[in-house]
Amino acid sequence: MPPTEIDSAELQGLLDKQAINEVLMRYSRAVDRGDEALLRACYHDDAVEDHGGSFLGAASDYIAAILPALHSDRLMTHTVTNVLVELESPILARSECYYLSFARYPAAEPPFETLTLARAIDRMEKRDGVWRIARRTLRWEWNREQPIAETWARGGIGDPAILLHGGKMPNDPLYDA
């Protein structure tokens, strides 16, 4: 059987979908590590953020509003799942993904942890050869809260006193030269 010829438009579509997927992953990295510059790079300058009732406006204003949380000691983890990217043209796409996020609020009274599932439906635009979010519409799916219960598998993972933890920018191994 002769080798199949690669269709250049199909190949470009795959490259575009991968680039959009990486924007979604970088968003998680940015909010979890408190990396403001990386977060801003996920959005076009004129992007709109509809954060499901908690914020509606310019994405740059949304970022400014969440900076205190991003730069706090609050532990946050955002996991991206169920990513679907639909290319509408060579410069326009719609993506949908689920964010499963964990956050710890040790200063609250009483202290608690929260696990939340939300969906992000994004209008992605490719401008000057770069895919970014032009409009994000976030919708909340569910939430669970509980008292802080960190036992590291009751010691099964290792001695909690010596386990090394991730940190915010620049105090995370990701930012080591």
LINVENKA-V698721 format. One line per field, one symbol per residue. ss: DSSP state (@ for helix, = for strand, . for the rest). phi: phi as a letter, one per 40 degrees, with the letter a starting at -180 (. if undefined). psi: psi as a letter, one per 30 degrees, with the letter a starting at -180 (. if undefined). A space follows every 10 residues. Layout:
# LINVENKA-V698721
ss = ???
phi = ???
psi = ???
This chain:
# LINVENKA-V698721
ss = .......@@@ @@@@@@@@@@ @@@@@@@@@@ @@@..@@@@@ ..======== .....===@@ @@@@@@@@@@ .....===== =========. .========= =====..... .========= =======..= ========== =======... ..@@@..... .......... ..@@@..
phi = .ccccccccc cccccccccc dcccccdcdc cccgcccccc ccbcdbcbbb cghcaaicdc cccdccddcc cccccbbbbc bfcbbbccac baabbbabbc bbabbcccbc cabbbbbbbb bbcbbbbfgb caccabbbbc baabbaccbc bfffgccicd cbccbcaccc cbddccc
psi = klkkkkkeee eeeeeeeeee eeeeeeeeee eefhjeeeee ffkleglkjj hhffkjakee eeeeefeeee glgkkkkjkk lhkkkjkflf gklklklkjj kkkkiffljl kllkkkklkk jkjkkjkhgk klkekkjkkk elkklllkij fhhhfffljf ffkkllllkg hkfegk.
